[in-house]
């Protein structure tokens, strides 16, 4: 299964990512975050090297970019 997590550098989003990858290592997660208040890269330090984890710095308000990410994530071939 594939997930797009918005705000994955925050407390709740990063907890979901860490927990989910630990319990479902076959799933793929794209973490989308714009590095605003509450974002902390250290929250995902232990999953950065996971081949099923990818991070994209972007705002969810950029609809053109989100559309591109959605189409591209259908293949999930490369890390961003």
Secondary structure, 3 states (H helix, E strand, C coil): CEEEEECCCCHHHHHHHHHHHHHCCCCEEEEEECCCCCCCHHHHHHHCCCCCEEEEECCCCCHHHHHHHHHHHCCCCCCC
